[in-house]
Amino acid sequence: ISIESEPSGSQIYIHNEDTDKKTPFVFVNLAPGNYPITLRLDGYIDTTIVKKVQANGNSVVEVSLSKK
């Protein structure tokens, strides 16, 4: 999964767990399934989307964050 945000530098959480990664970032070798992805950045509303990962597939997540 390639995860990008506008603005960049958002903290990435998957299944509500901090990944210690910030956007933009690419996660590789994820098992197939549904992944709730939350992006958090100071001054912006937390945004969560669910992305389905398929075997041998490439997914791109692009999120525009809204200011608080």
KAVEN-V56789 format. One line per field, one symbol per residue. ss: DSSP state (h for helix, s for strand, l for the rest). burial: b if it has 9 or more other ideal C-beta (glycine too) atoms within 8 Angstrom, else e. Layout:
ss: ???
burial: ???
//
This chain:
ss: lsssssllllssssllssssssllssllllllsssssssslllsllsssssssllllllsssssllsl
burial: bbbbbeebebbbbbeeeebeeebebebeebeeeebbbbbebeebeebeeebebeeeeebebebebeee
//
